[in-house]
Amino acid sequence: AERQQPCGGFNGRAGKDADLCYSWWCPASLAILEKGHWLDAHAARRFIDQCACADGGLAFAPGQAADPYHTFFGLAALALVRELGGGGAEAAAEVEVPLRSVECVFALPRSVVPMAQRIAEQVHIAGLHRTGSYE
């Protein structure tokens, strides 16, 4: 939660500017620890919205060019902060993108995790168990 900046975004370490991918990594870590309430989900949502590019995708920071990495983690972050209370009325001016609930351990929609686990079992990926945890 200390990584959340006044702009609503998160940085990866002290003295660095907010970067959209950390809007996934930091809240997802808190959600795994059941401490999602420690962050300001509304401010995080505003930062994510500001990283949207007019020609599509999401950038690492407002005013920058979009790229696949930040678009992926930005959409995952958007789904997560909505679950943590960062959606709704204050986002009314924006078009709501339909997003599925995200599994924080895998950064995948919860609905595809069982299929991913079945595939992992079929190809014998060491360490991945039915519980979704790693040993």
C-alpha positions as a printed NumPy array, in Angstrom:
array([[  0.   ,   0.   ,   0.   ],
       [  2.993,   2.308,   0.521],
       [  3.681,   2.006,  -3.218],
       [  0.456,   3.857,  -4.106],
       [  1.293,   7.362,  -5.295],
       [ -0.789,  10.567,  -5.047],
       [ -1.809,  10.056,  -8.725],
       [ -3.454,   6.746,  -7.724],
       [ -0.925,   4.562,  -9.53 ],
       [  1.776,   2.437,  -7.956],
       [  5.532,   2.328,  -8.266],
       [  7.831,  -0.628,  -7.842],
       [ 10.293,   1.078,  -5.529],
       [ 10.81 ,   4.337,  -3.707],
       [ 11.683,   7.363,  -5.805],
       [ 10.216,   5.969,  -9.036],
       [  7.171,   7.254, -10.886],
       [  3.938,   5.284, -11.041],
       [  3.897,   2.562, -13.692],
       [  0.663,   0.888, -14.791],
       [  1.946,  -2.682, -14.413],
       [  2.39 ,  -2.048, -10.683],
       [ -1.321,  -1.238, -10.563],
       [ -1.623,  -4.988, -11.038],
       [  1.332,  -6.309,  -9.039],
       [  0.725,  -4.291,  -5.857],
       [ -3.076,  -4.693,  -5.531],
       [ -2.879,  -8.373,  -6.566],
       [ -0.319,  -8.998,  -3.831],
       [ -2.536,  -7.247,  -1.306],
       [ -5.591,  -9.204,  -2.497],
       [ -3.712, -12.508,  -2.073],
       [ -2.906, -11.423,   1.483],
       [ -6.571, -10.392,   1.958],
       [ -5.489,  -6.761,   2.484],
       [ -7.036,  -5.217,  -0.627],
       [ -8.819,  -2.71 ,   1.591],
       [ -5.44 ,  -1.06 ,   2.298],
       [ -5.398,   0.621,  -1.118],
       [ -7.48 ,   3.407,  -2.604],
       [ -9.259,   1.475,  -5.36 ],
       [-10.996,   4.596,  -6.711],
       [ -7.67 ,   6.401,  -7.164],
       [ -6.153,   3.277,  -8.749],
       [ -9.076,   3.152, -11.195],
       [ -8.541,   6.811, -12.149],
       [ -4.851,   6.156, -12.863],
       [ -5.695,   3.137, -15.04 ],
       [ -8.24 ,   5.213, -16.973],
       [ -5.619,   7.934, -17.525],
       [ -3.251,   5.366, -19.088],
       [ -5.768,   4.507, -21.821],
       [ -4.646,   5.494, -25.311],
       [ -7.009,   7.003, -27.887],
       [ -5.875,   4.504, -30.53 ],
       [ -6.346,   1.53 , -28.2  ],
       [ -4.435,  -0.223, -25.466],
       [ -2.896,   0.994, -22.249],
       [  0.445,   2.679, -21.629],
       [  2.812,   2.471, -18.656],
       [  1.906,   6.073, -17.76 ],
       [ -0.54 ,   8.745, -18.962],
       [  0.496,  10.305, -22.258],
       [  2.794,   7.438, -23.279],
       [  2.392,   4.878, -26.073],
       [  0.423,   1.689, -25.459],
       [  2.136,  -1.697, -25.461],
       [  0.911,  -5.291, -25.015],
       [  2.548,  -5.841, -21.595],
       [  0.946,  -2.807, -19.953],
       [ -2.361,  -3.408, -21.744],
       [ -2.54 ,  -6.963, -20.357],
       [ -1.653,  -6.036, -16.785],
       [ -3.682,  -2.818, -16.978],
       [ -6.82 ,  -4.778, -17.896],
       [ -6.089,  -7.309, -15.139],
       [ -5.645,  -4.385, -12.717],
       [ -8.892,  -2.808, -13.907],
       [-10.799,  -6.037, -13.23 ],
       [ -9.206,  -6.346,  -9.793],
       [ -9.738,  -2.753,  -8.637],
       [-13.372,  -3.001,  -9.734],
       [-13.702,  -5.986,  -7.394],
       [-12.002,  -3.98 ,  -4.655],
       [-14.479,  -1.126,  -5.033],
       [-12.937,   1.035,  -7.758],
       [-15.743,   1.016, -10.291],
       [-19.181,   2.43 , -10.604],
       [-20.375,   6.023, -10.323],
       [-17.029,   7.815, -10.602],
       [-16.322,   5.869, -13.79 ],
       [-19.721,   6.705, -15.307],
       [-18.188,   8.945, -17.979],
       [-16.102,   6.024, -19.211],
       [-17.434,   3.119, -21.23 ],
       [-17.396,   0.102, -18.945],
       [-15.382,  -2.708, -20.49 ],
       [-16.799,  -6.131, -19.621],
       [-14.046,  -7.894, -17.678],
       [-14.038, -11.2  , -15.859],
       [-12.952, -11.702, -12.277],
       [ -9.187, -12.287, -12.154],
       [ -7.327, -14.944, -10.159],
       [ -4.499, -13.002,  -8.519],
       [ -2.05 , -15.913,  -8.323],
       [ -2.121, -16.499, -12.087],
       [ -3.232, -13.11 , -13.521],
       [ -5.87 , -15.022, -15.484],
       [ -9.665, -14.929, -15.476],
       [-10.922, -17.215, -12.699],
       [-13.016, -19.074, -15.271],
       [ -9.939, -20.342, -17.169],
       [ -7.84 , -21.436, -14.17 ],
       [ -9.348, -24.972, -13.984],
       [ -8.619, -25.474, -17.702],
       [ -5.054, -24.172, -17.249],
       [ -4.583, -26.602, -14.355],
       [ -5.842, -29.517, -16.496],
       [ -3.406, -28.573, -19.26 ],
       [ -0.578, -28.303, -16.729],
       [ -1.394, -31.796, -15.478],
       [ -1.443, -33.154, -19.021],
       [  1.983, -31.756, -19.834],
       [  3.287, -32.548, -16.348],
       [  4.355, -29.071, -15.312],
       [  6.206, -29.7  , -12.085],
       [  4.901, -27.963,  -8.999],
       [  1.446, -26.927, -10.21 ],
       [ -1.203, -28.637,  -8.116],
       [ -4.981, -28.689,  -8.283],
       [ -5.158, -26.096,  -5.504],
       [ -3.419, -23.587,  -7.751],
       [ -0.505, -23.245,  -5.365],
       [  3.163, -23.828,  -5.937],
       [  5.448, -25.823,  -3.669]])
